[in-house]
Amino acid sequence: PSSDVSMKWLLQEGSKGKKHEEWAHSVAVYVIHYTVVIAVVFYAHDLLVPSREECINETNLEYKQYRDRQQSCAIFAGIYAFLQQLCRLWTTNPYRNCVLYECTWLCNTTLVVGSLGLWFQRPLITAAFCVTVGIDQLLWYVDITSWVLTGRFPIGVAKYITWPSTPWATRLTCTHHLWTMPLFLYYAAAPLQYTALLLSFLLMVLNVGLSRLMTPFRVGNDRYLNVNLSHELWKDIKVSVLQISKDDPP
């Protein structure tokens, strides 16, 4: 059946799969990943969080200022995410199509869907994304501070910015690892709740699962992806007990 063929085509075929060097598959993965994540997290949020529409007085000046601040933050982060992806697409070569795979990293998804959470008055979604990426982004502070002071990356989460193969646009647009979480948590203006933790579990499983199924470990011999650490721990983190087997079909 054609549906079985389509599903098989969507699944990643490892580093030797020729479709991963072409635009069709990476575009499909990008669209499906964002569509599924946005639909599922908004649906789950609305199931878990009762509507507040009846108790909101939209003529209240304080509330209007609060909404204006959130929407301004959403516009800023959304424009930044768009320009970041455009800049990386414009400057990356070879394997330019792989930028679309990399756009599905949780840190990038947080920018896009976190902005939508603020825009559509669901700040808990934004907070949940911050919880999901929290450990990684806190470790960025450790790595970057140590690199500036000593020239070393004690953890390794940010070491890729010094790889010779890392495009300059990626180096230039990686700063969001340092400011996304504080910016979003400030403008979400919502205390971290147990519901945000529940949503973060869902987000982690969903994003890692989609990347494991559709995005290869690497493309060719030299384009390392491992999006959302869905195949192994990041290769610069040398903690063997945390390593998992990579899924790289022959």
C-alpha positions as CSV (number, residue, x, y, z in Angstrom):
1,P,0.0,0.0,0.0
2,S,1.1,3.6,-0.7
3,S,0.7,4.6,2.9
4,D,3.2,1.9,4.0
5,V,5.7,3.2,1.4
6,S,5.2,6.8,2.5
7,M,5.7,5.8,6.2
8,K,8.8,3.9,5.4
9,W,10.2,6.8,3.4
10,L,9.7,9.1,6.4
11,L,11.8,6.9,8.6
12,Q,15.5,7.6,8.8
13,E,17.9,5.2,7.0
14,G,21.1,6.1,8.8
15,S,24.1,8.0,7.6
16,K,24.2,6.2,4.2
17,G,20.7,7.0,3.2
18,K,20.8,9.2,0.1
19,K,17.4,10.8,0.8
20,H,19.0,12.5,3.8
21,E,21.1,14.5,1.4
22,E,18.0,15.8,-0.5
23,W,15.5,18.5,0.3
24,A,12.3,16.5,0.2
25,H,13.0,14.4,3.3
26,S,14.4,17.2,5.4
27,V,11.4,19.5,4.5
28,A,9.0,16.7,5.4
29,V,10.6,16.0,8.7
30,Y,10.6,19.8,9.5
31,V,6.9,20.2,8.8
32,I,5.8,17.0,10.5
33,H,8.0,17.6,13.6
34,Y,6.6,21.1,14.2
35,T,3.0,20.2,13.3
36,V,3.0,17.2,15.7
37,V,4.7,19.0,18.6
38,I,2.5,22.1,18.3
39,A,-0.8,20.1,18.0
40,V,0.0,17.7,20.8
41,V,1.3,20.3,23.3
42,F,-1.6,22.7,22.8
43,Y,-4.1,19.9,23.1
44,A,-2.4,18.5,26.2
45,H,-2.2,22.0,27.7
46,D,-5.9,22.7,27.2
47,L,-6.8,19.3,28.7
48,L,-4.7,20.0,31.8
49,V,-5.3,23.7,32.3
50,P,-8.9,25.0,32.8
51,S,-9.9,28.0,30.7
52,R,-9.5,31.4,32.4
53,E,-11.5,33.3,29.8
54,E,-14.5,33.9,32.1
55,C,-12.4,35.5,34.9
56,I,-10.2,37.7,32.7
57,N,-11.2,41.3,32.4
58,E,-9.6,42.4,29.2
59,T,-10.3,46.1,29.9
60,N,-8.1,46.0,33.0
61,L,-5.0,48.2,32.3
62,E,-2.6,45.9,34.1
63,Y,-3.8,42.8,32.2
64,K,-3.5,44.7,28.9
65,Q,0.1,45.7,29.7
66,Y,0.8,42.1,30.7
67,R,-0.6,40.8,27.4
68,D,1.3,43.5,25.4
69,R,4.6,42.5,27.1
70,Q,4.0,38.8,26.3
71,Q,3.1,39.5,22.7
72,S,6.2,41.7,22.2
73,C,8.4,38.9,23.6
74,A,6.7,36.4,21.3
75,I,7.3,38.7,18.2
76,F,10.9,39.2,19.1
77,A,11.6,35.5,19.7
78,G,9.7,34.5,16.6
79,I,11.5,36.9,14.4
80,Y,14.8,35.8,15.9
81,A,14.0,32.1,15.2
82,F,13.0,32.9,11.6
83,L,16.2,35.0,10.9
84,Q,18.4,32.3,12.7
85,Q,17.0,29.6,10.4
86,L,17.2,31.7,7.3
87,C,20.8,32.7,8.1
88,R,21.9,29.1,8.6
89,L,20.2,28.0,5.4
90,W,21.8,30.8,3.5
91,T,25.4,30.2,4.7
92,T,25.6,26.4,5.3
93,N,27.3,24.4,2.6
94,P,27.5,21.4,1.9
95,Y,24.5,19.6,3.3
96,R,22.4,22.8,3.4
97,N,19.2,20.7,3.7
98,C,20.5,19.4,7.0
99,V,19.8,22.8,8.6
100,L,16.1,21.8,8.5
101,Y,16.9,18.7,10.6
102,E,18.8,20.8,13.0
103,C,15.9,23.3,13.3
104,T,14.0,20.5,15.2
105,W,16.5,20.6,18.1
106,L,14.5,21.3,21.3
107,C,16.4,24.6,21.8
108,N,15.1,25.8,18.4
109,T,11.7,24.3,18.9
110,T,11.5,26.2,22.2
111,L,12.0,29.5,20.4
112,V,9.2,28.8,18.0
113,V,6.6,27.0,20.1
114,G,7.4,29.0,23.2
115,S,6.6,32.2,21.2
116,L,3.3,30.7,20.2
117,G,2.5,29.9,23.8
118,L,3.0,33.5,24.8
119,W,1.1,34.8,21.7
120,F,-1.9,32.5,22.3
121,Q,-2.1,33.2,26.1
122,R,-0.7,29.8,27.1
123,P,2.4,30.9,29.1
124,L,2.5,27.5,30.8
125,I,3.5,25.9,27.4
126,T,6.4,28.4,27.3
127,A,7.4,27.5,30.8
128,A,7.2,23.8,30.1
129,F,9.6,24.2,27.2
130,C,12.0,26.1,29.5
131,V,11.8,23.2,32.0
132,T,12.5,20.7,29.1
133,V,15.7,22.5,28.0
134,G,16.7,23.7,31.4
135,I,19.5,21.3,32.2
136,D,21.1,21.7,28.8
137,Q,20.9,25.5,28.9
138,L,22.2,25.7,32.5
139,L,25.2,23.6,31.4
140,W,25.8,26.1,28.6
141,Y,26.6,28.8,31.3
142,V,29.2,26.4,32.8
143,D,30.8,25.6,29.5
144,I,30.9,29.2,28.2
145,T,32.1,30.7,31.4
146,S,34.9,28.2,31.6
147,W,35.8,28.6,28.0
148,V,36.1,32.4,28.4
149,L,38.2,32.1,31.5
150,T,40.3,29.0,30.8
151,G,39.8,28.1,27.2
152,R,38.3,24.7,28.2
153,F,34.8,23.2,28.0
154,P,34.4,21.1,31.3
155,I,31.0,19.6,30.2
156,G,31.1,19.7,26.4
157,V,27.6,20.8,25.5
158,A,28.9,24.0,23.8
159,K,32.2,22.7,22.5
160,Y,30.8,22.3,19.0
161,I,31.1,26.1,18.4
162,T,34.9,25.5,18.1
163,W,34.7,22.6,15.7
164,P,36.3,23.6,12.4
165,S,33.3,22.1,10.6
166,T,30.8,24.4,12.4
167,P,29.5,27.1,10.0
168,W,30.1,30.7,11.2
169,A,26.4,31.4,11.1
170,T,25.8,28.6,13.6
171,R,28.4,30.2,15.9
172,L,26.8,33.6,15.5
173,T,23.2,32.4,16.2
174,C,23.9,30.0,19.1
175,T,23.6,32.7,21.7
176,H,19.9,31.9,22.3
177,H,21.1,29.0,24.5
178,L,22.0,31.7,27.1
179,W,19.0,34.0,26.9
180,T,16.0,32.0,25.9
181,M,15.2,30.5,29.3
182,P,15.5,33.7,31.4
183,L,13.7,35.7,28.8
184,F,10.7,33.4,28.4
185,L,10.4,32.7,32.2
186,Y,10.3,36.4,32.9
187,Y,7.7,37.2,30.2
188,A,5.6,34.1,30.9
189,A,5.2,35.6,34.4
190,A,3.9,32.3,35.7
191,P,5.3,30.4,38.6
192,L,6.7,27.0,37.6
193,Q,3.9,24.5,38.3
194,Y,3.6,20.8,38.5
195,T,1.6,20.9,35.2
196,A,4.7,22.5,33.5
197,L,6.7,19.5,34.7
198,L,4.2,17.1,33.3
199,L,4.1,18.9,29.9
200,S,7.9,18.9,29.9
201,F,7.9,15.0,30.2
202,L,5.6,14.9,27.2
203,L,7.7,17.3,25.2
204,M,10.9,15.4,25.9
205,V,9.5,12.0,24.8
206,L,7.8,13.6,21.8
207,N,10.8,15.5,20.5
208,V,13.3,12.7,21.1
209,G,11.0,10.1,19.7
210,L,10.3,12.0,16.5
211,S,14.0,12.7,16.0
212,R,14.9,9.1,16.6
213,L,12.4,7.9,14.0
214,M,13.0,10.5,11.2
215,T,16.4,12.1,11.6
216,P,19.6,10.2,11.0
217,F,22.6,10.0,13.4
218,R,24.7,11.7,10.8
219,V,24.6,12.4,7.0
220,G,27.5,11.1,5.0
221,N,30.8,10.7,6.9
222,D,31.1,14.2,8.3
223,R,27.7,15.8,9.0
224,Y,27.1,15.0,12.6
225,L,23.4,15.5,13.6
226,N,22.3,13.4,16.6
227,V,19.3,15.8,16.9
228,N,17.8,15.9,20.5
229,L,20.4,13.3,21.5
230,S,18.1,10.7,20.1
231,H,20.9,8.4,19.0
232,E,23.6,8.9,21.7
233,L,24.9,11.3,24.3
234,W,26.5,14.4,22.6
235,K,29.9,13.2,21.4
236,D,31.8,15.9,23.3
237,I,30.4,14.7,26.7
238,K,32.7,11.9,27.8
239,V,30.5,10.1,30.4
240,S,30.4,6.5,29.2
241,V,27.8,5.3,31.7
242,L,25.3,7.7,30.1
243,Q,25.9,6.6,26.5
244,I,23.2,4.8,24.6
245,S,23.5,2.7,21.4
246,K,23.2,4.8,18.3
247,D,20.7,3.8,15.7
248,D,22.7,4.0,12.4
249,P,21.4,1.4,10.0
250,P,23.9,0.2,7.4
